Amino acid sequence: MKLKLDLHDIFNRGHEIDRALRGIIDEAIQKKATLVEIIPGKGSGALKKKVLRFLDQKEIKQLYHRVEKDGDNWGRLFVHFRFDAPTGRRGRGR
């Protein structure tokens, strides 16, 4: 399953951007979506940087597997999620 978030409509409203990003990540986890496409648009690149800073926060970063920048369209990012069986690395106090 793939989810999509287009930030064009709220590009200049910081709090709404953070809320939308957190909402799409929570939705991906709830629905076990393996991919979220985020479209900050091309513009000046400031919104894309804001999205990357949001995704790089420690509490957010632990929720997803990796971020991929689209090589063909630099106004688009992909956030990949994994929902594997536990590997035994978490919760063992190591």
C-alpha positions, -999 to +999 in steps of 0.1 A: +000+000+000+012+035-009+000+068+007+006+102-008+009+137+008+009+168-014+021+199+005+014+224-022-017+238-005-001+244+029+035+252+019+036+284+039+018+272+071+046+256+093+024+240+120+000+225+095+029+210+076+042+193+107+007+181+116+002+168+080+036+150+081+029+134+114-006+124+103+006+106+072+033+088+091+007+077+117-016+066+090+011+046+073+019+028+105-018+021+112-025+008+077+009-009+074+017+010+042+051+003+029+056+036+011+046+073+016+051+097-012+056+133+000+054+161-026+069+193-012+072+206-048+102+220-065+101+257-056+131+271-038+138+238-020+130+253+015+099+231+020+118+200+010+145+209+036+118+214+062+103+180+054+137+164+056+144+181+090+110+168+103+118+133+091+153+135+107+139+141+143+149+112+165+113+103+175+102+104+139+132+087+124+126+055+145+092+051+129+103+045+093+129+025+075+145+050+051+139+081+030+146+081-007+149+113-028+134+108-063+162+109-088+138+119-116+118+145-098+136+164-070+102+178-058+093+144-044+104+122-015+096+086-006+095+074+029+098+036+032+084+015+061+090-020+071+066-042+090+087-073+094+086-099+121+106-088+151+143-094+148+149-096+185+169-064+186+142-043+202+131-045+238+159-067+251+177-040+270+208-041+249 
